[in-house]
């Protein structure tokens, strides 16, 4: 049981670290205006360091937990043959790249050039894509298998942008309180929101498609998997409502309204972040369950 908790917990940390680094670099490279880009990049350097270190440690811990789960418990974690047996499975073949790419991330994260940040973004993107080749996405082969994996890639990339973006928005919102950074910060938030519409739409559509590939449309039973899936859908719907209130009710009032409006925005953003953590945790749990 403890090994399963470790597996779920470090899967959670692994995705969150990828999402934060992924969206942080997208913000720095594509969403911030020139006048604000360098200040923003310097401000998220600690996020990048923490994210890349958590990335590689969590990848190693997930593999260790899987070794124990595949064997007879903790005693097999120290058995070399069990490690090789796990690395020979579909999971092991896909997961070893999480460790390799994570280690490369640590190397490039220490550099501050634009080129190194682009490489870091590319490696993180490849890791997100790699997550589509484990778990329930292995249920189908041929054309159906390809479509399922493609759908999962879209789901992971979009979710990474959304979840990581909520973390970045909190940083940008704090920067907007400084007079010299306000215009650039607000511009970044609006640009993030524009692409965020697409990301949220893709999360929802790919999520429904994934459900079809895994379970079909019929409700076989109200199993724990189904219960957690319904909980995830309900929470995502609430997150969408919060995001819409922030974007269309609060952001347009930033330039003319009282500080109270910004405080409401920050409160809703923190609430959205908390809900996103619950959603990722739920996914990490029900990804270990039998969906049927």
Protein Blocks (a to p, Z undefined) as FASTA:
>chain_A
ZZmmmmmmmmmmmmmmmmmmmmmmmmmmmmpcfklmmmmmmmmmmmmmmmmmmmmmmmmm
mmmmmmmmmmnojklmmpmklmmmmmmmmklmmmmmmmmmmmmmmmmmmpcbfklmmmmm
mmmmmmmmmmmmgcjllmpgcjllmmmmmmmmmmmmmmmmmmmmmmmmmmmmmmmmpmkl
mmmmmmmmmmmmmmmmmmmmmmmmmmmmmmmmmnombdfbacfklmmmmmmmmmmmmmmm
mmmmmmmmmmmmmmmmcfklmmmmmmmmmmmmmmmmmmmmmmmmmmmpcfZZ
